Structure formats: structure tokens, C-alpha cells
Amino acid sequence: MRFDVLTLFPEIFSGYLGQSLLKLAIDRGLVDVQLHNIRDWAKGKHHNVDDRPFGGGPGMLIMPGPAVEAVEAVRPQSDNPGRLLLLTPQGRRLDQRMAEDLSQAGRILLLCGRYEGFDQRVTDLLEPEEVSIGDYVLNGGEVAAMTIIDAVVRLVPGVLGDEESSVQDSFSRGNRILEHAQYTRPREYRGLGVPEVLLSGNHPDIAAWRERDARERTEQRRGDLLGDKDPSE
């Protein structure tokens, strides 16, 4: 799985790419993350990438030239043109279903905005998929890009090692029930013990307990998931 991140601040990713699970996936050749500085495609003496919006208004916009030409230069670097995602609060909200769909793409290009966003012509010319990670505004698209990488990478075969791990996650493969509570050693901590059924070795009883706990947890925390309409639609 290849990710091409197009950003004005590639240095933000330096620590992130060294974190354990992602670093191991990269070292094993399961994942490839390439960083591209949009400034490299800026023109002029000062390599400006932003300017004031026509018609007035607060902040600065990323000019169309550097962003469009960066994507046009990066896309041919692989036989797979991939899926181009533009990170914006106005986009379709990321959910597990989308992450599963993206994990099948083989390659994802992530276009990270800054300031007040991109000149509209970036969207008009490149026709990216606009994606949001939530109804709030970030300083830039880099954190959103990391979120998408994190959500997708763990679905790449071989990354987690245990192929069942991602299948059992909350929201996975259309699952609208949150994951049940889990416990490990010690058996008792500060007066709180592990449910006896989990220590019984009776797997049918354990499965039934987990199913009940998952449903109760969903009813308490995310009752909307149990409605007739899929909230992602």
C-alpha cells in the first residue's frame, strides 16, 4: 500500500513515520509513505504558495499552480494512479466503511491544505475526493492525513499480524456494534476484578457475554448505531 502525502510541512510527519506499527509495516515493505513538499512546485523568486483571496476576506489561500502541478508530477511516479483525497472539513466524513474501501486502492494521494484552504480551481482541475475526519477545523490537513493512514494501514494484510484483529474492531465490515470490554492481567486491580466468565474457559459462554456486553455498551454510548438507518449514509 502506497501513500503519497503532498504538504507544505513534510517535517510534521518525521516522528509519526517512526511509530512502532507503521514503522514495522514500512520496514517489511507492506506500506510505503512518500512525502512531497508542495513548495517544490512554487514559481517566482520567493517560491510563494499562498496569496490573499480575490474579493477580500480573512487569511490566505494556497494558489492553484503549486498544488495542481505537484499532483500532476507525483501521480505518474507509480503505475497505479491511486485515489486522490483532499482533506477538508467540507468533505465526506471518514468512517470505517470508507477506510475499508480505501484499503483496496493500492495507492492513496493525500493533499493537505493550510491557511484558508485551496483556490477552488485546485478542486475543479484535479477532481479529488474531498474527505473530512470530523465537524471541526484543524490548522492543516496533515493530522487528517495521519488519521487516514492510521485507519487504512491496519487493514492492509499482514500489518497487524493477527488477521482477525481488524475484523473484530468497532464499525468493521458494516458492524454497528461497539467492541466489548476486554481485560488482561492482573486478575484484580484496586478492588476491580475480571468477570468470572472470561476466566472459565467456556468459549460459548464467553462469546455470549461479549455479545451482551457489546450491545449494552452500544446502547449506552452510541444508541444511534442501533437505529434502522445507517448513520454513515
Secondary structure, DSSP 8 states (H G I E B T S, - for coil): -EEEEEES-GGGGTTGGGSHHHHHHHHTTS-EEEEEEGGGG--TTTT--EE--TT--SS-EE-HHHHHHHHHHHGGGSSS--EEEEEEEEEEE--HHHHHHHTTSSEEEEE--BTT-B-HHHHHHH--EEEESSSS--SBSHHHHHHHHHHHHTTSTTSSSSTHHHHTSTTGGG--S-------S-SEETTEE--GGGGS--HHHHHHHHHHHHHHHHHHH-GGGGSSS-TT-
